Amino acid sequence: MKVITCNVNGIRAAARKGFFDWLAAEDADFVCVQETKAQMAHLADDLFYPSAYHSVFSDAEKKGYSGVGIYSKHQPDTVVSSLGLPWADAEGRFVEIVCGKLRIVSVYFPSGSSGEARQTLKYDFMAHFQTAYLDRIQQHDASVIMCGDFNIVHQARDIKNWRANQKNSGCLPEERAWLDACFARGFVDAFRELSSAEDAYTWWSNRGRAWDNNVGWRIDYQLLSPHLRGQVQSVDIYKDTRFSDHAPCIITYNGSVDDYVAH
């Protein structure tokens, strides 16, 4: 089973750069996208709705902002597009599909880089996501793959300039401690199941020559519910073509979709 997550930084812009041609060649079972920056129902071009997939989205009320989606080869039994946090739901930051025993999530955590007010909202989102979602799925021992831009690096190996960013949003001690707590509870960073690479980043600033010099951050994750530990078969961050300021994170899991849906 192959799962891809990518912050596309505008789904129309990514399409112009060949994102959907690449997806067709990758033939993944689930593709989670963040920051679509679109009212998807208004995009009439079939390109945005590949025939091989069921497509679900949660759009921001504000045009050209945020938004998440999932392309699924397996028809969802249920679609959930609310976390119960009104401002975040209005920004289109969460969508989940339920396929039998398997849940796939596309989530876009807020950035706090614009100032203290947004950082406060980011902490609000983190706390709510923990109590309203992580606590609940752990109680039910669900099979969940949470894909998305978490806007948080975890460790020094996940960011090029560790020391210089200690006071910047995305690398703050409180944010990293939140991830520590998730992993302490048994949640799994799928990429780190197999890779210990220190230069495997998923986002690069558009300023300077960050991409050329690989001055990046690993802030895009596939976070697994505890009993999916050990199911990761291969991991990759795709950098051959740039669709966005983020790179797709590709994880292949043991077995087929049907194995997880029926598990």
Secondary structure, 3 states (H helix, E strand, C coil): CEEEEEECCCHHHHHHCCHHHHHHHHCCCEEEEECCCCCHHHCCCHHHCCCCCEEEEECCCCCCCCCEEEEECCCCCEEECCCCCHHHHHCCCEEEEEECCEEEEEEECCCCCCCHHHHHHHHHHHHHHHHHHHHHHHHCCCEEEEEEECCCCCCHHHECCCHHHCCCCCCCHHHHHHHHHHHHCCCEEHHHHHCCCCCCCCEECCCCCCCCCCCEECCEEEEECHHHCCCEEEEEECCCCCCCCECCEEEEECCCHHHHHCC
